[in-house]
Structure formats: C-alpha cells, structure tokens
Amino acid sequence: MNRYMPITGHDCNVSYLLIDTQAPIDILHEAAAYRIRAVTQLLESFSVADAPRHEPVLLQELTLVCSIVLRDGCDLMDVAGRRLQEQLST
C-alpha cells in the first residue's frame, strides 16, 4: 500500500486530498467515525424535522455534501481495515 492514498470522492486528475496510510489505526478510525457520525446526525435531524418541504436544489446539495463526507469516512475505514488485516497476517 502506498504511503499516501487519494480520497475517492474527489473528481480531479491531480490528487491533493490524501490519506496517510501509515497514520496510527486509532487516528484513522477516529477520523472515519467523526465523519460518519456527522452525516448520521444531519440525516437524523432531517428525518424528524417538522420543517416545510425543502427545495429540490437544497436537498440535492445536502445529499452531495453527505455523500462526500461519507465517502471520506469509508476511505478512512478501508485504510484502517487494510492495516488491521496486515497486522493479523504477520
């Protein structure tokens, strides 16, 4: 595994948002959990909101933000999982 892995949620030819694959596993996990919890809390607040109907454009923008943050969290969890598998196989 390369030292720095580009996040998958960014559509660009030049990778400038990177995950340090050699960061401590607890740090990788904490960063992933933070992102996943943030999106979960946002989605939960929408599910119980008594607000009037939201504009479709606003909902589209919010879902885009949620997907970007979730993808970052999944990338971080993927790196942490690979690191744990490496530790188990040695």
N, CA and C atoms as an extended XYZ file, in Angstrom:
270
Properties=species:S:1:pos:R:3:atomname:S:1:resname:S:1:resid:I:1 pbc="F F F"
N         0.861       -1.178        0.000 N   MET     1
C         0.000        0.000        0.000 CA  MET     1
C         0.902        1.235        0.000 C   MET     1
N         0.580        2.182       -0.879 N   ASN     2
C         1.335        3.424       -0.940 CA  ASN     2
C         1.148        4.219        0.341 C   ASN     2
N         2.133        5.045        0.657 N   ARG     3
C         2.079        5.838        1.889 CA  ARG     3
C         0.875        6.775        1.893 C   ARG     3
N         0.632        7.442        0.778 N   TYR     4
C        -0.476        8.384        0.700 CA  TYR     4
C        -1.478        7.919       -0.346 C   TYR     4
N        -2.742        7.809        0.055 N   MET     5
C        -3.803        7.354       -0.829 CA  MET     5
C        -4.763        8.509       -1.078 C   MET     5
N        -5.043        8.815       -2.343 N   PRO     6
C        -6.010        9.889       -2.601 CA  PRO     6
C        -7.415        9.460       -2.188 C   PRO     6
N        -8.189       10.406       -1.698 N   ILE     7
C        -9.582       10.082       -1.382 CA  ILE     7
C       -10.318        9.843       -2.691 C   ILE     7
N       -11.319        8.996       -2.652 N   THR     8
C       -12.015        8.629       -3.884 CA  THR     8
C       -13.151        9.576       -4.233 C   THR     8
N       -13.539       10.423       -3.332 N   GLY     9
C       -14.691       11.280       -3.562 CA  GLY     9
C       -14.408       12.538       -4.344 C   GLY     9
N       -13.186       12.726       -4.788 N   HIS    10
C       -12.837       13.960       -5.485 CA  HIS    10
C       -12.553       13.646       -6.942 C   HIS    10
N       -13.263       14.304       -7.823 N   ASP    11
C       -13.157       14.068       -9.259 CA  ASP    11
C       -12.153       15.044       -9.868 C   ASP    11
N       -10.883       14.674       -9.848 N   CYS    12
C        -9.842       15.572      -10.349 CA  CYS    12
C        -8.652       14.731      -10.803 C   CYS    12
N        -7.924       15.217      -11.793 N   ASN    13
C        -6.754       14.486      -12.289 CA  ASN    13
C        -5.565       14.584      -11.349 C   ASN    13
N        -5.516       15.628      -10.552 N   VAL    14
C        -4.416       15.827       -9.616 CA  VAL    14
C        -4.916       15.526       -8.209 C   VAL    14
N        -4.309       14.536       -7.571 N   SER    15
C        -4.716       14.174       -6.210 CA  SER    15
C        -4.069       15.130       -5.219 C   SER    15
N        -4.903       15.854       -4.480 N   TYR    16
C        -4.358       16.757       -3.467 CA  TYR    16
C        -4.988       16.546       -2.108 C   TYR    16
N        -6.003       15.718       -2.020 N   LEU    17
C        -6.557       15.330       -0.728 CA  LEU    17
C        -6.167       13.881       -0.495 C   LEU    17
N        -5.283       13.657        0.464 N   LEU    18
C        -4.675       12.348        0.653 CA  LEU    18
C        -4.866       11.822        2.067 C   LEU    18
N        -4.888       10.507        2.185 N   ILE    19
C        -4.919        9.832        3.481 CA  ILE    19
C        -3.540        9.246        3.722 C   ILE    19
N        -2.980        9.512        4.868 N   ASP    20
C        -1.698        8.916        5.250 CA  ASP    20
C        -1.976        7.487        5.709 C   ASP    20
N        -1.646        6.514        4.870 N   THR    21
C        -1.960        5.122        5.178 CA  THR    21
C        -1.123        4.565        6.320 C   THR    21
N        -0.100        5.304        6.724 N   GLN    22
C         0.727        4.856        7.836 CA  GLN    22
C         0.392        5.565        9.147 C   GLN    22
N        -0.664        6.359        9.132 N   ALA    23
C        -1.107        7.011       10.372 CA  ALA    23
C        -1.554        5.932       11.351 C   ALA    23
N        -1.498        6.202       12.642 N   PRO    24
C        -1.954        5.212       13.621 CA  PRO    24
C        -3.404        4.803       13.353 C   PRO    24
N        -3.691        3.527       13.513 N   ILE    25
C        -5.019        2.997       13.207 CA  ILE    25
C        -6.099        3.698       14.027 C   ILE    25
N        -5.817        4.006       15.288 N   ASP    26
C        -6.840        4.667       16.093 CA  ASP    26
C        -7.166        6.059       15.558 C   ASP    26
N        -6.193        6.740       14.981 N   ILE    27
C        -6.426        8.059       14.393 CA  ILE    27
C        -7.268        7.928       13.126 C   ILE    27
N        -6.947        6.934       12.287 N   LEU    28
C        -7.738        6.682       11.082 CA  LEU    28
C        -9.188        6.368       11.448 C   LEU    28
N        -9.357        5.505       12.450 N   HIS    29
C       -10.698        5.125       12.882 CA  HIS    29
C       -11.449        6.321       13.444 C   HIS    29
N       -10.787        7.118       14.259 N   GLU    30
C       -11.426        8.296       14.860 CA  GLU    30
C       -11.873        9.286       13.782 C   GLU    30
N       -11.023        9.506       12.776 N   ALA    31
C       -11.372       10.429       11.692 CA  ALA    31
C       -12.566        9.903       10.896 C   ALA    31
N       -12.588        8.602       10.637 N   ALA    32
C       -13.704        7.997        9.909 CA  ALA    32
C       -14.987        8.079       10.726 C   ALA    32
N       -14.906        7.717       11.984 N   ALA    33
C       -16.087        7.723       12.851 CA  ALA    33
C       -16.660        9.132       12.980 C   ALA    33
N       -15.807       10.125       13.068 N   TYR    34
C       -16.257       11.520       13.179 CA  TYR    34
C       -17.096       11.909       11.964 C   TYR    34
N       -16.600       11.571       10.784 N   ARG    35
C       -17.313       11.916        9.554 CA  ARG    35
C       -18.643       11.169        9.445 C   ARG    35
N       -18.622        9.898        9.765 N   ILE    36
C       -19.838        9.090        9.667 CA  ILE    36
C       -20.880        9.557       10.681 C   ILE    36
N       -20.450        9.872       11.911 N   ARG    37
C       -21.378       10.387       12.919 CA  ARG    37
C       -21.977       11.727       12.499 C   ARG    37
N       -21.154       12.605       11.914 N   ALA    38
C       -21.649       13.920       11.494 CA  ALA    38
C       -22.753       13.783       10.460 C   ALA    38
N       -22.550       12.919        9.471 N   VAL    39
C       -23.574       12.716        8.447 CA  VAL    39
C       -24.810       12.052        9.051 C   VAL    39
N       -24.596       11.088        9.937 N   THR    40
C       -25.722       10.416       10.584 CA  THR    40
C       -26.580       11.409       11.352 C   THR    40
N       -25.945       12.299       12.105 N   GLN    41
C       -26.700       13.292       12.868 CA  GLN    41
C       -27.461       14.240       11.949 C   GLN    41
N       -26.843       14.635       10.849 N   LEU    42
C       -27.518       15.518        9.903 CA  LEU    42
C       -28.733       14.825        9.291 C   LEU    42
N       -28.551       13.590        8.846 N   LEU    43
C       -29.668       12.851        8.245 CA  LEU    43
C       -30.774       12.583        9.259 C   LEU    43
N       -30.405       12.283       10.508 N   GLU    44
C       -31.417       12.076       11.536 CA  GLU    44
C       -32.207       13.346       11.799 C   GLU    44
N       -31.544       14.490       11.770 N   SER    45
C       -32.258       15.736       12.003 CA  SER    45
C       -33.243       16.014       10.872 C   SER    45
N       -32.910       15.639        9.659 N   PHE    46
C       -33.858       15.805        8.549 CA  PHE    46
C       -35.028       14.847        8.674 C   PHE    46
N       -34.786       13.675        9.189 N   SER    47
C       -35.855       12.679        9.258 CA  SER    47
C       -36.916       13.027       10.300 C   SER    47
N       -36.566       13.802       11.316 N   VAL    48
C       -37.533       14.163       12.355 CA  VAL    48
C       -37.987       15.612       12.264 C   VAL    48
N       -37.453       16.332       11.298 N   ALA    49
C       -37.781       17.759       11.181 CA  ALA    49
C       -39.231       17.946       10.761 C   ALA    49
N       -39.873       18.918       11.376 N   ASP    50
C       -41.239       19.272       11.023 CA  ASP    50
C       -41.260       20.483       10.085 C   ASP    50
N       -40.103       20.741        9.478 N   ALA    51
C       -39.989       21.910        8.605 CA  ALA    51
C       -40.813       21.705        7.338 C   ALA    51
N       -41.186       22.804        6.716 N   PRO    52
C       -41.911       22.670        5.444 CA  PRO    52
C       -41.031       22.000        4.392 C   PRO    52
N       -41.647       21.624        3.304 N   ARG    53
C       -40.928       20.940        2.229 CA  ARG    53
C       -39.703       21.755        1.820 C   ARG    53
N       -38.602       21.029        1.641 N   HIS    54
C       -37.359       21.683        1.228 CA  HIS    54
C       -37.308       21.775       -0.290 C   HIS    54
N       -36.629       22.768       -0.769 N   GLU    55
C       -36.445       22.940       -2.205 CA  GLU    55
C       -35.608       21.777       -2.750 C   GLU    55
N       -35.948       21.260       -3.928 N   PRO    56
C       -35.177       20.145       -4.513 CA  PRO    56
C       -33.695       20.461       -4.675 C   PRO    56
N       -33.368       21.704       -5.040 N   VAL    57
C       -31.959       22.067       -5.217 CA  VAL    57
C       -31.222       21.990       -3.888 C   VAL    57
N       -31.856       22.454       -2.824 N   LEU    58
C       -31.244       22.390       -1.497 CA  LEU    58
C       -31.013       20.938       -1.089 C   LEU    58
N       -32.005       20.093       -1.295 N   LEU    59
C       -31.857       18.685       -0.948 CA  LEU    59
C       -30.746       18.031       -1.768 C   LEU    59
N       -30.642       18.391       -3.026 N   GLN    60
C       -29.584       17.843       -3.877 CA  GLN    60
C       -28.212       18.258       -3.349 C   GLN    60
N       -28.064       19.499       -2.951 N   GLU    61
C       -26.790       19.980       -2.407 CA  GLU    61
C       -26.461       19.290       -1.090 C   GLU    61
N       -27.461       19.119       -0.244 N   LEU    62
C       -27.236       18.457        1.042 CA  LEU    62
C       -26.851       16.987        0.853 C   LEU    62
N       -27.502       16.309       -0.084 N   THR    63
C       -27.144       14.907       -0.317 CA  THR    63
C       -25.738       14.794       -0.897 C   THR    63
N       -25.331       15.763       -1.706 N   LEU    64
C       -23.968       15.757       -2.229 CA  LEU    64
C       -22.957       15.894       -1.093 C   LEU    64
N       -23.212       16.823       -0.184 N   VAL    65
C       -22.321       17.006        0.963 CA  VAL    65
C       -22.257       15.721        1.792 C   VAL    65
N       -23.409       15.125        2.052 N   CYS    66
C       -23.437       13.876        2.828 CA  CYS    66
C       -22.640       12.778        2.135 C   CYS    66
N       -22.792       12.660        0.826 N   SER    67
C       -22.082       11.593        0.124 CA  SER    67
C       -20.575       11.818        0.126 C   SER    67
N       -20.142       13.061        0.019 N   ILE    68
C       -18.704       13.349        0.053 CA  ILE    68
C       -18.118       12.977        1.412 C   ILE    68
N       -18.775       13.403        2.473 N   VAL    69
C       -18.269       13.134        3.821 CA  VAL    69
C       -18.319       11.629        4.127 C   VAL    69
N       -19.389       10.957        3.718 N   LEU    70
C       -19.472        9.504        3.924 CA  LEU    70
C       -18.390        8.771        3.144 C   LEU    70
N       -18.129        9.204        1.920 N   ARG    71
C       -17.085        8.568        1.120 CA  ARG    71
C       -15.721        8.740        1.778 C   ARG    71
N       -15.446        9.915        2.319 N   ASP    72
C       -14.196       10.128        3.058 CA  ASP    72
C       -14.103        9.154        4.231 C   ASP    72
N       -15.201        9.032        4.986 N   GLY    73
C       -15.216        8.105        6.120 CA  GLY    73
C       -14.991        6.670        5.679 C   GLY    73
N       -15.607        6.273        4.582 N   CYS    74
C       -15.414        4.907        4.066 CA  CYS    74
C       -13.983        4.686        3.614 C   CYS    74
N       -13.375        5.687        2.977 N   ASP    75
C       -11.969        5.571        2.572 CA  ASP    75
C       -11.071        5.378        3.790 C   ASP    75
N       -11.333        6.157        4.832 N   LEU    76
C       -10.543        6.033        6.067 CA  LEU    76
C       -10.732        4.656        6.705 C   LEU    76
N       -11.969        4.184        6.743 N   MET    77
C       -12.225        2.849        7.305 CA  MET    77
C       -11.556        1.767        6.461 C   MET    77
N       -11.516        1.944        5.145 N   ASP    78
C       -10.854        0.993        4.257 CA  ASP    78
C        -9.368        0.896        4.588 C   ASP    78
N        -8.720        2.036        4.770 N   VAL    79
C        -7.291        2.041        5.113 CA  VAL    79
C        -7.075        1.382        6.472 C   VAL    79
N        -7.903        1.733        7.454 N   ALA    80
C        -7.774        1.123        8.782 CA  ALA    80
C        -7.976       -0.385        8.703 C   ALA    80
N        -8.961       -0.832        7.928 N   GLY    81
C        -9.208       -2.264        7.773 CA  GLY    81
C        -8.045       -2.981        7.125 C   GLY    81
N        -7.463       -2.383        6.104 N   ARG    82
C        -6.284       -2.993        5.459 CA  ARG    82
C        -5.126       -3.110        6.437 C   ARG    82
N        -4.930       -2.044        7.221 N   ARG    83
C        -3.844       -2.060        8.209 CA  ARG    83
C        -4.072       -3.161        9.232 C   ARG    83
N        -5.315       -3.321        9.697 N   LEU    84
C        -5.611       -4.371       10.665 CA  LEU    84
C        -5.399       -5.758       10.052 C   LEU    84
N        -5.787       -5.937        8.782 N   GLN    85
C        -5.552       -7.216        8.102 CA  GLN    85
C        -4.072       -7.507        7.989 C   GLN    85
N        -3.267       -6.490        7.685 N   GLU    86
C        -1.819       -6.664        7.613 CA  GLU    86
C        -1.265       -7.115        8.960 C   GLU    86
N        -1.753       -6.515       10.045 N   GLN    87
C        -1.277       -6.875       11.372 CA  GLN    87
C        -1.658       -8.316       11.706 C   GLN    87
N        -2.865       -8.731       11.305 N   LEU    88
C        -3.312      -10.083       11.605 CA  LEU    88
C        -2.563      -11.153       10.801 C   LEU    88
N        -2.121      -10.768        9.600 N   SER    89
C        -1.446      -11.756        8.751 CA  SER    89
C         0.044      -11.876        9.052 C   SER    89
N         0.578      -11.011        9.921 N   THR    90
C         2.013      -11.119       10.248 CA  THR    90
C         2.229      -11.846       11.551 C   THR    90
